[in-house]
């Protein structure tokens, strides 16, 4: 059995099912997996010889976004970390709108890592 997920306060969800899934499922999982996501991103940076740390802040933010949007292997690994926390109903909902929900998962992960750039 999976441990309980953290609560994430969000504005009332519109009628968009993808937005509802994002707010009710993705955000709590990402919050709960925050340290693991940061640890894996640190490892990603270490494999690339730490060039990230020599960049100015705007370029660091772009580096994070580029890494998660363009490195398909790394992106799929991080999305897999999130999908692994889904129950059967959530997994079925995810696969029904996989492209949209993968995009949302990636964007939320980018924002989460960028907002904690100083912790890298």
MARTOR-230908 format. One record per atom (N, C-alpha, C): residue number from 1; residue in one letter; atom name; x, y, z. Coordinates in Angstrom, 3 decimals. Each point is the difference from the previous one (the first is absolute). Layout:
BEGIN
@resi=NUM resn=A name=CA px=X py=Y pz=Z
...
end
This chain:
BEGIN
@resi=1 resn=X name=N px=0.841 py=-1.187 pz=0.000
@resi=1 resn=X name=CA px=-0.841 py=1.187 pz=0.000
@resi=1 resn=X name=C px=0.880 py=1.242 pz=0.000
@resi=2 resn=X name=N px=-0.373 py=0.962 pz=-0.807
@resi=2 resn=X name=CA px=0.771 py=1.234 pz=-0.108
@resi=2 resn=X name=C px=-0.295 py=0.907 pz=1.184
@resi=3 resn=X name=N px=1.013 py=0.759 pz=0.450
@resi=3 resn=X name=CA px=-0.245 py=0.955 pz=1.084
@resi=3 resn=X name=C px=-0.953 py=1.097 pz=-0.468
@resi=4 resn=X name=N px=-0.645 py=0.688 pz=0.947
@resi=4 resn=X name=CA px=-0.918 py=1.070 pz=-0.400
@resi=4 resn=X name=C px=0.732 py=1.127 pz=-0.714
@resi=5 resn=X name=N px=-0.709 py=0.672 pz=-0.862
@resi=5 resn=X name=CA px=0.565 py=1.118 pz=-0.754
@resi=5 resn=X name=C px=-0.197 py=1.290 pz=0.771
@resi=6 resn=X name=N px=0.915 py=0.947 pz=-0.182
@resi=6 resn=X name=CA px=-0.202 py=1.306 pz=0.630
@resi=6 resn=X name=C px=-1.196 py=0.712 pz=-0.619
@resi=7 resn=X name=N px=-0.564 py=0.887 pz=0.755
@resi=7 resn=X name=CA px=-1.114 py=0.815 pz=-0.487
@resi=7 resn=X name=C px=0.579 py=1.234 pz=-0.679
@resi=8 resn=X name=N px=-0.563 py=0.351 pz=-1.140
@resi=8 resn=X name=CA px=0.426 py=1.186 pz=-0.730
@resi=8 resn=X name=C px=-1.237 py=0.861 pz=-0.215
@resi=9 resn=X name=N px=0.045 py=1.207 pz=0.545
@resi=9 resn=X name=CA px=-1.123 py=0.927 pz=-0.159
@resi=9 resn=X name=C px=0.034 py=0.585 pz=-1.404
@resi=10 resn=X name=N px=-1.111 py=-0.147 pz=-0.715
@resi=10 resn=X name=CA px=-0.109 py=0.568 pz=-1.344
@resi=10 resn=X name=C px=-1.353 py=0.681 pz=-0.114
@resi=11 resn=X name=N px=-0.089 py=0.881 pz=-0.960
@resi=11 resn=X name=CA px=-1.280 py=0.659 pz=-0.270
@resi=11 resn=X name=C px=-0.985 py=-1.052 pz=-0.492
@resi=12 resn=X name=N px=-1.285 py=0.248 pz=0.154
@resi=12 resn=X name=CA px=-0.989 py=-0.965 pz=-0.503
@resi=12 resn=X name=C px=0.280 py=-0.339 pz=-1.458
@resi=13 resn=X name=N px=-0.117 py=-1.272 pz=-0.313
@resi=13 resn=X name=CA px=0.327 py=-0.489 pz=-1.328
@resi=13 resn=X name=C px=-1.123 py=0.282 pz=-0.989
@resi=14 resn=X name=N px=0.400 py=0.440 pz=-1.158
@resi=14 resn=X name=CA px=-0.964 py=0.229 pz=-1.073
@resi=14 resn=X name=C px=-0.522 py=-1.353 pz=-0.495
@resi=15 resn=X name=N px=-0.842 py=0.037 pz=-0.976
@resi=15 resn=X name=CA px=-0.599 py=-1.226 pz=-0.510
@resi=15 resn=X name=C px=0.964 py=-0.816 pz=-0.863
@resi=16 resn=X name=N px=1.204 py=0.481 pz=-0.202
@resi=16 resn=X name=CA px=0.994 py=-0.689 pz=-0.802
@resi=16 resn=X name=C px=0.546 py=-1.208 pz=0.774
@resi=17 resn=X name=N px=-0.225 py=-1.225 pz=-0.491
@resi=17 resn=X name=CA px=0.466 py=-1.185 pz=0.721
@resi=17 resn=X name=C px=1.527 py=-0.046 pz=0.184
@resi=18 resn=X name=N px=0.754 py=0.486 pz=-0.986
@resi=18 resn=X name=CA px=1.457 py=-0.005 pz=0.121
@resi=18 resn=X name=C px=0.456 py=0.929 pz=1.120
@resi=19 resn=X name=N px=-0.647 py=1.151 pz=0.113
@resi=19 resn=X name=CA px=0.342 py=0.932 pz=1.078
@resi=19 resn=X name=C px=-0.372 py=-0.589 pz=1.353
@resi=20 resn=X name=N px=-1.123 py=-0.662 pz=0.062
@resi=20 resn=X name=CA px=-0.427 py=-0.641 pz=1.247
@resi=20 resn=X name=C px=0.992 py=-1.090 pz=0.399
@resi=21 resn=X name=N px=0.432 py=-0.816 pz=-0.956
@resi=21 resn=X name=CA px=0.978 py=-1.051 pz=0.267
@resi=21 resn=X name=C px=1.314 py=0.623 pz=0.471
@resi=22 resn=X name=N px=0.387 py=1.081 pz=-0.664
@resi=22 resn=X name=CA px=1.226 py=0.714 pz=0.385
@resi=22 resn=X name=C px=-0.057 py=0.435 pz=1.457
@resi=23 resn=X name=N px=-1.097 py=0.629 pz=0.387
@resi=23 resn=X name=CA px=-0.109 py=0.561 pz=1.344
@resi=23 resn=X name=C px=-0.233 py=-1.060 pz=1.081
@resi=24 resn=X name=N px=-0.757 py=-1.018 pz=-0.320
@resi=24 resn=X name=CA px=-0.348 py=-0.997 pz=1.005
@resi=24 resn=X name=C px=0.989 py=-1.156 pz=0.095
@resi=25 resn=X name=N px=0.726 py=-0.259 pz=-1.084
@resi=25 resn=X name=CA px=0.898 py=-1.156 pz=-0.023
@resi=25 resn=X name=C px=1.465 py=0.403 pz=-0.182
@resi=26 resn=X name=N px=0.291 py=0.735 pz=-1.070
@resi=26 resn=X name=CA px=1.398 py=0.307 pz=-0.314
@resi=26 resn=X name=C px=0.666 py=0.886 pz=1.049
@resi=27 resn=X name=N px=-0.637 py=1.085 pz=0.382
@resi=27 resn=X name=CA px=0.623 py=0.925 pz=0.957
@resi=27 resn=X name=C px=0.337 py=-0.676 pz=1.333
@resi=28 resn=X name=N px=-0.925 py=-0.763 pz=0.602
@resi=28 resn=X name=CA px=0.364 py=-0.670 pz=1.253
@resi=28 resn=X name=C px=1.146 py=-1.001 pz=-0.160
@resi=29 resn=X name=N px=0.006 py=-0.743 pz=-1.104
@resi=29 resn=X name=CA px=1.085 py=-0.963 pz=-0.214
@resi=29 resn=X name=C px=1.319 py=0.732 pz=-0.161
@resi=30 resn=X name=N px=0.020 py=1.051 pz=-0.811
@resi=30 resn=X name=CA px=1.241 py=0.757 pz=-0.197
@resi=30 resn=X name=C px=0.490 py=0.618 pz=1.306
@resi=31 resn=X name=N px=-0.914 py=0.485 pz=0.807
@resi=31 resn=X name=CA px=0.398 py=0.556 pz=1.293
@resi=31 resn=X name=C px=0.602 py=-1.087 pz=0.882
@resi=32 resn=X name=N px=-0.623 py=-1.152 pz=0.019
@resi=32 resn=X name=CA px=0.503 py=-1.103 pz=0.813
@resi=32 resn=X name=C px=1.328 py=-0.556 pz=-0.496
@resi=33 resn=X name=N px=0.239 py=0.090 pz=-1.284
@resi=33 resn=X name=CA px=1.235 py=-0.514 pz=-0.601
@resi=33 resn=X name=C px=1.049 py=1.087 pz=-0.226
@resi=34 resn=X name=N px=-0.195 py=1.156 pz=0.592
@resi=34 resn=X name=CA px=0.871 py=1.146 pz=-0.222
@resi=34 resn=X name=C px=1.476 py=-0.333 pz=0.213
@resi=35 resn=X name=N px=0.332 py=-0.579 pz=1.129
@resi=35 resn=X name=CA px=1.418 py=-0.283 pz=0.288
@resi=35 resn=X name=C px=0.588 py=-0.991 pz=-0.984
@resi=36 resn=X name=N px=-0.779 py=-0.999 pz=-0.386
@resi=36 resn=X name=CA px=0.489 py=-0.982 pz=-0.972
@resi=36 resn=X name=C px=0.219 py=0.664 pz=-1.362
@resi=37 resn=X name=N px=-0.915 py=0.864 pz=-0.420
@resi=37 resn=X name=CA px=0.160 py=0.708 pz=-1.271
@resi=37 resn=X name=C px=1.262 py=0.856 pz=0.007
@resi=38 resn=X name=N px=0.207 py=0.735 pz=1.092
@resi=38 resn=X name=CA px=1.200 py=0.837 pz=0.100
@resi=38 resn=X name=C px=1.263 py=-0.848 pz=0.010
@resi=39 resn=X name=N px=-0.033 py=-1.121 pz=0.707
@resi=39 resn=X name=CA px=1.176 py=-0.889 pz=0.059
@resi=39 resn=X name=C px=0.335 py=-0.538 pz=-1.385
@resi=40 resn=X name=N px=-1.008 py=-0.389 pz=-0.755
@resi=40 resn=X name=CA px=0.254 py=-0.519 pz=-1.349
@resi=40 resn=X name=C px=0.487 py=1.108 pz=-0.922
@resi=41 resn=X name=N px=-0.487 py=1.215 pz=0.175
@resi=41 resn=X name=CA px=0.493 py=1.094 pz=-0.834
@resi=41 resn=X name=C px=1.448 py=0.335 pz=0.370
@resi=42 resn=X name=N px=0.324 py=-0.038 pz=1.286
@resi=42 resn=X name=CA px=1.400 py=0.222 pz=0.405
@resi=42 resn=X name=C px=0.913 py=-1.043 pz=-0.657
@resi=43 resn=X name=N px=-0.445 py=-1.260 pz=-0.009
@resi=43 resn=X name=CA px=0.782 py=-1.067 pz=-0.624
@resi=43 resn=X name=C px=0.141 py=0.249 pz=-1.501
@resi=44 resn=X name=N px=-1.063 py=0.467 pz=-0.618
@resi=44 resn=X name=CA px=0.021 py=0.351 pz=-1.425
@resi=44 resn=X name=C px=1.061 py=1.072 pz=-0.246
@resi=45 resn=X name=N px=0.032 py=1.023 pz=0.858
@resi=45 resn=X name=CA px=0.984 py=1.074 pz=-0.148
@resi=45 resn=X name=C px=1.424 py=-0.515 pz=0.209
@resi=46 resn=X name=N px=0.172 py=-0.862 pz=0.970
@resi=46 resn=X name=CA px=1.322 py=-0.544 pz=0.304
@resi=46 resn=X name=C px=0.551 py=-0.788 pz=-1.191
@resi=47 resn=X name=N px=-0.864 py=-0.746 pz=-0.676
@resi=47 resn=X name=CA px=0.432 py=-0.765 pz=-1.177
@resi=47 resn=X name=C px=0.457 py=0.913 pz=-1.125
@resi=48 resn=X name=N px=-0.471 py=1.237 pz=0.017
@resi=48 resn=X name=CA px=0.362 py=0.957 pz=-1.041
@resi=48 resn=X name=C px=1.099 py=0.955 pz=0.459
@resi=49 resn=X name=N px=0.750 py=-0.409 pz=0.974
@resi=49 resn=X name=CA px=1.210 py=0.691 pz=0.471
@resi=49 resn=X name=C px=-0.244 py=1.369 pz=0.619
@resi=50 resn=X name=N px=-1.204 py=0.257 pz=0.479
@resi=50 resn=X name=CA px=-0.271 py=1.204 pz=0.764
@resi=50 resn=X name=C px=0.007 py=1.310 pz=-0.759
@resi=51 resn=X name=N px=-0.110 py=-0.026 pz=-1.325
@resi=51 resn=X name=CA px=-0.015 py=1.246 pz=-0.784
@resi=51 resn=X name=C px=-1.147 py=0.902 pz=0.441
@resi=52 resn=X name=N px=-1.071 py=-0.586 pz=0.466
@resi=52 resn=X name=CA px=-1.179 py=0.733 pz=0.453
@resi=52 resn=X name=C px=0.373 py=1.050 pz=1.034
@resi=53 resn=X name=N px=0.880 py=-0.335 pz=0.913
@resi=53 resn=X name=CA px=0.330 py=0.876 pz=1.127
@resi=53 resn=X name=C px=0.790 py=1.236 pz=-0.418
@resi=54 resn=X name=N px=0.574 py=-0.015 pz=-1.190
@resi=54 resn=X name=CA px=0.763 py=1.155 pz=-0.491
@resi=54 resn=X name=C px=-0.872 py=0.965 pz=-0.806
@resi=55 resn=X name=N px=-1.255 py=-0.365 pz=-0.226
@resi=55 resn=X name=CA px=-0.899 py=0.830 pz=-0.798
@resi=55 resn=X name=C px=-0.661 py=1.070 pz=0.863
@resi=56 resn=X name=N px=-0.329 py=1.156 pz=-0.588
@resi=56 resn=X name=CA px=-0.792 py=1.001 pz=0.732
@resi=56 resn=X name=C px=-1.437 py=-0.530 pz=0.186
@resi=57 resn=X name=N px=-0.715 py=0.586 pz=0.952
@resi=57 resn=X name=CA px=-1.334 py=-0.492 pz=0.360
@resi=57 resn=X name=C px=-0.944 py=-0.202 pz=-1.185
@resi=58 resn=X name=N px=-0.159 py=0.983 pz=-0.905
@resi=58 resn=X name=CA px=-0.953 py=-0.218 pz=-1.109
@resi=58 resn=X name=C px=0.360 py=-1.225 pz=-0.847
@resi=59 resn=X name=N px=1.286 py=-0.208 pz=-0.203
@resi=59 resn=X name=CA px=0.432 py=-1.148 pz=-0.795
@resi=59 resn=X name=C px=-0.172 py=-1.305 pz=0.780
@resi=60 resn=X name=N px=0.125 py=0.059 pz=1.331
@resi=60 resn=X name=CA px=-0.273 py=-1.193 pz=0.805
@resi=60 resn=X name=C px=-1.461 py=-0.409 pz=-0.127
@resi=61 resn=X name=N px=-0.892 py=0.985 pz=0.038
@resi=61 resn=X name=CA px=-1.422 py=-0.295 pz=-0.135
@resi=61 resn=X name=C px=-0.291 py=-0.626 pz=-1.360
@resi=62 resn=X name=N px=0.612 py=0.526 pz=-1.035
@resi=62 resn=X name=CA px=-0.180 py=-0.561 pz=-1.339
@resi=62 resn=X name=C px=0.626 py=-1.388 pz=-0.099
@resi=63 resn=X name=N px=1.120 py=-0.214 pz=0.651
@resi=63 resn=X name=CA px=0.664 py=-1.308 pz=0.004
@resi=63 resn=X name=C px=-0.943 py=-1.056 pz=0.585
@resi=64 resn=X name=N px=-0.653 py=0.340 pz=1.100
@resi=64 resn=X name=CA px=-0.939 py=-0.925 pz=0.648
@resi=64 resn=X name=C px=-1.135 py=-0.342 pz=-0.962
@resi=65 resn=X name=N px=-0.595 py=1.022 pz=-0.599
@resi=65 resn=X name=CA px=-1.114 py=-0.222 pz=-0.928
@resi=65 resn=X name=C px=0.453 py=-0.829 pz=-1.196
@resi=66 resn=X name=N px=1.151 py=0.320 pz=-0.539
@resi=66 resn=X name=CA px=0.520 py=-0.719 pz=-1.162
@resi=66 resn=X name=C px=0.272 py=-1.460 pz=0.354
@resi=67 resn=X name=N px=0.571 py=-0.254 pz=1.156
@resi=67 resn=X name=CA px=0.308 py=-1.369 pz=0.411
@resi=67 resn=X name=C px=-1.263 py=-0.850 pz=0.065
@resi=68 resn=X name=N px=-1.064 py=0.548 pz=0.555
@resi=68 resn=X name=CA px=-1.220 py=-0.778 pz=0.161
@resi=68 resn=X name=C px=-0.845 py=-0.076 pz=-1.270
@resi=69 resn=X name=N px=0.144 py=0.962 pz=-0.870
@resi=69 resn=X name=CA px=-0.777 py=-0.047 pz=-1.249
@resi=69 resn=X name=C px=0.720 py=-0.770 pz=-1.101
@resi=70 resn=X name=N px=1.312 py=0.039 pz=-0.022
@resi=70 resn=X name=CA px=0.742 py=-0.537 pz=-1.144
@resi=70 resn=X name=C px=0.713 py=-1.326 pz=0.259
@resi=71 resn=X name=N px=0.372 py=-0.266 pz=1.219
@resi=71 resn=X name=CA px=0.645 py=-1.285 pz=0.304
@resi=71 resn=X name=C px=-1.109 py=-1.008 pz=0.295
@resi=72 resn=X name=N px=-0.432 py=-0.704 pz=-1.036
@resi=72 resn=X name=CA px=-1.156 py=-0.886 pz=0.113
@resi=72 resn=X name=C px=0.199 py=-1.107 pz=1.031
@resi=73 resn=X name=N px=1.184 py=-0.533 pz=0.082
@resi=73 resn=X name=CA px=0.261 py=-1.070 pz=0.968
@resi=73 resn=X name=C px=-0.187 py=0.517 pz=1.431
@resi=74 resn=X name=N px=0.550 py=1.175 pz=0.279
@resi=74 resn=X name=CA px=-0.114 py=0.580 pz=1.343
@resi=74 resn=X name=C px=-1.439 py=0.414 pz=0.291
@resi=75 resn=X name=N px=-0.648 py=0.625 pz=-0.975
@resi=75 resn=X name=CA px=-1.395 py=0.412 pz=0.147
@resi=75 resn=X name=C px=-0.876 py=-1.215 pz=0.309
@resi=76 resn=X name=N px=0.162 py=-1.065 pz=-0.770
@resi=76 resn=X name=CA px=-0.809 py=-1.197 pz=0.209
@resi=76 resn=X name=C px=0.279 py=-0.635 pz=1.356
@resi=77 resn=X name=N px=1.241 py=0.081 pz=0.452
@resi=77 resn=X name=CA px=0.335 py=-0.518 pz=1.328
@resi=77 resn=X name=C px=-0.764 py=0.760 pz=1.084
@resi=78 resn=X name=N px=0.016 py=1.337 pz=-0.081
@resi=78 resn=X name=CA px=-0.696 py=0.803 pz=1.009
@resi=78 resn=X name=C px=-1.514 py=-0.184 pz=-0.076
@resi=79 resn=X name=N px=-0.551 py=-0.064 pz=-1.191
@resi=79 resn=X name=CA px=-1.434 py=-0.253 pz=-0.139
@resi=79 resn=X name=C px=-0.329 py=-1.375 pz=0.578
@resi=80 resn=X name=N px=0.863 py=-0.967 pz=-0.229
@resi=80 resn=X name=CA px=-0.195 py=-1.337 pz=0.558
@resi=80 resn=X name=C px=-0.006 py=0.004 pz=1.518
@resi=81 resn=X name=N px=0.813 py=0.874 pz=0.602
@resi=81 resn=X name=CA px=-0.011 py=0.124 pz=1.462
@resi=81 resn=X name=C px=-1.384 py=0.417 pz=0.489
@resi=82 resn=X name=N px=-0.666 py=0.853 pz=-0.751
@resi=82 resn=X name=CA px=-1.332 py=0.482 pz=0.379
@resi=82 resn=X name=C px=-1.043 py=-1.073 pz=-0.274
@resi=83 resn=X name=N px=0.047 py=-0.594 pz=-1.171
@resi=83 resn=X name=CA px=-0.978 py=-1.021 pz=-0.381
@resi=83 resn=X name=C px=0.038 py=-1.180 pz=0.975
@resi=84 resn=X name=N px=1.156 py=-0.282 pz=0.535
@resi=84 resn=X name=CA px=0.132 py=-1.096 pz=0.954
@resi=84 resn=X name=C px=-0.819 py=0.195 pz=1.271
@resi=85 resn=X name=N px=-0.442 py=1.198 pz=0.259
@resi=85 resn=X name=CA px=-0.806 py=0.305 pz=1.188
@resi=85 resn=X name=C px=-1.495 py=-0.047 pz=-0.272
@resi=86 resn=X name=N px=-0.401 py=-0.231 pz=-1.250
@resi=86 resn=X name=CA px=-1.418 py=-0.024 pz=-0.339
@resi=86 resn=X name=C px=-0.664 py=-1.277 pz=0.497
@resi=87 resn=X name=N px=-1.246 py=0.139 pz=0.414
@resi=87 resn=X name=CA px=-0.802 py=-1.189 pz=0.256
@resi=87 resn=X name=C px=-0.590 py=-0.432 pz=-1.351
@resi=88 resn=X name=N px=-0.760 py=-1.086 pz=-0.019
@resi=88 resn=X name=CA px=-0.528 py=-0.519 pz=-1.271
@resi=88 resn=X name=C px=-0.867 py=1.015 pz=-0.734
@resi=89 resn=X name=N px=-0.861 py=0.680 pz=0.722
@resi=89 resn=X name=CA px=-0.890 py=0.989 pz=-0.621
@resi=89 resn=X name=C px=0.795 py=1.159 pz=-0.600
@resi=90 resn=X name=N px=0.988 py=0.480 pz=0.736
@resi=90 resn=X name=CA px=0.830 py=1.107 pz=-0.487
@resi=90 resn=X name=C px=0.820 py=-0.429 pz=-1.211
@resi=91 resn=X name=N px=0.523 py=-1.223 pz=0.031
@resi=91 resn=X name=CA px=0.789 py=-0.501 pz=-1.118
@resi=91 resn=X name=C px=-0.868 py=-0.066 pz=-1.258
@resi=92 resn=X name=N px=-1.231 py=-0.486 pz=0.137
@resi=92 resn=X name=CA px=-0.907 py=-0.063 pz=-1.149
@resi=92 resn=X name=C px=-0.311 py=1.395 pz=-0.537
@resi=93 resn=X name=N px=-0.236 py=0.954 pz=0.897
@resi=93 resn=X name=CA px=-0.261 py=1.381 pz=-0.420
@resi=93 resn=X name=C px=1.225 py=0.588 pz=-0.697
@resi=94 resn=X name=N px=1.180 py=-0.303 pz=0.520
@resi=94 resn=X name=CA px=1.232 py=0.505 pz=-0.596
@resi=94 resn=X name=C px=0.167 py=-0.533 pz=-1.424
@resi=95 resn=X name=N px=-0.172 py=-1.297 pz=-0.171
@resi=95 resn=X name=CA px=0.205 py=-0.585 pz=-1.320
@resi=95 resn=X name=C px=-1.080 py=0.422 pz=-0.995
@resi=96 resn=X name=N px=-1.166 py=0.389 pz=0.487
@resi=96 resn=X name=CA px=-1.058 py=0.485 pz=-0.886
@resi=96 resn=X name=C px=0.359 py=1.358 pz=-0.608
@resi=97 resn=X name=N px=0.803 py=0.786 pz=0.700
@resi=97 resn=X name=CA px=0.440 py=1.322 pz=-0.486
@resi=97 resn=X name=C px=1.508 py=0.129 pz=0.200
@resi=98 resn=X name=N px=0.721 py=-1.017 pz=-0.397
@resi=98 resn=X name=CA px=1.425 py=-0.085 pz=0.310
@resi=98 resn=X name=C px=0.823 py=1.183 pz=-0.502
@resi=99 resn=X name=N px=-0.204 py=0.417 pz=-1.224
@resi=99 resn=X name=CA px=0.818 py=1.097 pz=-0.538
@resi=99 resn=X name=C px=-0.203 py=1.279 pz=0.801
@resi=100 resn=X name=N px=-1.248 py=0.369 pz=0.240
@resi=100 resn=X name=CA px=-0.304 py=1.224 pz=0.756
@resi=100 resn=X name=C px=0.509 py=-0.088 pz=1.428
@resi=101 resn=X name=N px=-0.205 py=-1.129 pz=0.654
@resi=101 resn=X name=CA px=0.404 py=-0.120 pz=1.402
@resi=101 resn=X name=C px=1.509 py=-0.151 pz=0.147
@resi=102 resn=X name=N px=0.660 py=-0.579 pz=-0.990
@resi=102 resn=X name=CA px=1.471 py=-0.037 pz=0.015
@resi=102 resn=X name=C px=0.540 py=1.418 pz=-0.134
@resi=103 resn=X name=N px=-0.606 py=0.786 pz=-0.886
@resi=103 resn=X name=CA px=0.421 py=1.400 pz=-0.166
@resi=103 resn=X name=C px=-0.189 py=0.768 pz=1.304
@resi=104 resn=X name=N px=-1.138 py=-0.177 pz=0.641
@resi=104 resn=X name=CA px=-0.258 py=0.684 pz=1.271
@resi=104 resn=X name=C px=0.976 py=-0.462 pz=1.082
@resi=105 resn=X name=N px=0.268 py=-1.277 pz=0.049
@resi=105 resn=X name=CA px=0.952 py=-0.531 pz=0.985
@resi=105 resn=X name=C px=1.375 py=0.608 pz=-0.219
@resi=106 resn=X name=N px=0.429 py=0.072 pz=-1.254
@resi=106 resn=X name=CA px=1.306 py=0.567 pz=-0.327
@resi=106 resn=X name=C px=0.065 py=1.474 pz=0.386
@resi=107 resn=X name=N px=-1.028 py=0.766 pz=-0.341
@resi=107 resn=X name=CA px=-0.008 py=1.433 pz=0.318
@resi=107 resn=X name=C px=-0.006 py=0.241 pz=1.515
@resi=108 resn=X name=N px=-0.784 py=-0.765 pz=0.722
@resi=108 resn=X name=CA px=-0.022 py=0.149 pz=1.463
@resi=108 resn=X name=C px=1.358 py=-0.361 pz=0.604
@resi=109 resn=X name=N px=0.639 py=-1.021 pz=-0.540
@resi=109 resn=X name=CA px=1.315 py=-0.405 pz=0.498
@resi=109 resn=X name=C px=1.033 py=1.076 pz=-0.295
@resi=110 resn=X name=N px=-0.045 py=0.574 pz=-1.190
@resi=110 resn=X name=CA px=0.911 py=1.102 pz=-0.349
@resi=110 resn=X name=C px=-0.179 py=1.144 pz=0.994
@resi=111 resn=X name=N px=-1.239 py=0.402 pz=0.226
@resi=111 resn=X name=CA px=-0.274 py=1.111 pz=0.924
@resi=111 resn=X name=C px=0.498 py=-0.320 pz=1.403
@resi=112 resn=X name=N px=-0.210 py=-1.237 pz=0.443
@resi=112 resn=X name=CA px=0.409 py=-0.400 pz=1.350
@resi=112 resn=X name=C px=1.519 py=0.073 pz=0.131
@resi=113 resn=X name=N px=0.724 py=-0.521 pz=-0.970
@resi=113 resn=X name=CA px=1.465 py=0.012 pz=0.070
@resi=113 resn=X name=C px=0.529 py=1.428 pz=-0.152
@resi=114 resn=X name=N px=-0.570 py=0.762 pz=-0.925
@resi=114 resn=X name=CA px=0.455 py=1.388 pz=-0.178
@resi=114 resn=X name=C px=-0.199 py=0.817 pz=1.273
@resi=115 resn=X name=N px=-1.094 py=-0.211 pz=0.689
@resi=115 resn=X name=CA px=-0.283 py=0.786 pz=1.207
@resi=115 resn=X name=C px=0.940 py=-0.356 pz=1.143
@resi=116 resn=X name=N px=0.695 py=-1.114 pz=-0.123
@resi=116 resn=X name=CA px=0.929 py=-0.432 pz=1.050
@resi=116 resn=X name=C px=1.431 py=-0.071 pz=-0.516
@resi=117 resn=X name=N px=0.264 py=0.768 pz=-1.027
@resi=117 resn=X name=CA px=1.320 py=0.016 pz=-0.638
@resi=117 resn=X name=C px=1.125 py=0.159 pz=1.015
@resi=118 resn=X name=N px=-0.246 py=0.799 pz=1.029
@resi=118 resn=X name=CA px=1.019 py=0.226 pz=1.023
@resi=118 resn=X name=C px=0.331 py=-1.237 pz=0.813
@resi=119 resn=X name=N px=-0.885 py=-0.985 pz=-0.023
@resi=119 resn=X name=CA px=0.224 py=-1.250 pz=0.750
@resi=119 resn=X name=C px=0.773 py=-1.026 pz=-0.786
@resi=120 resn=X name=N px=0.311 py=0.323 pz=-1.237
@resi=120 resn=X name=CA px=0.718 py=-0.955 pz=-0.854
@resi=120 resn=X name=C px=1.469 py=0.122 pz=0.303
end
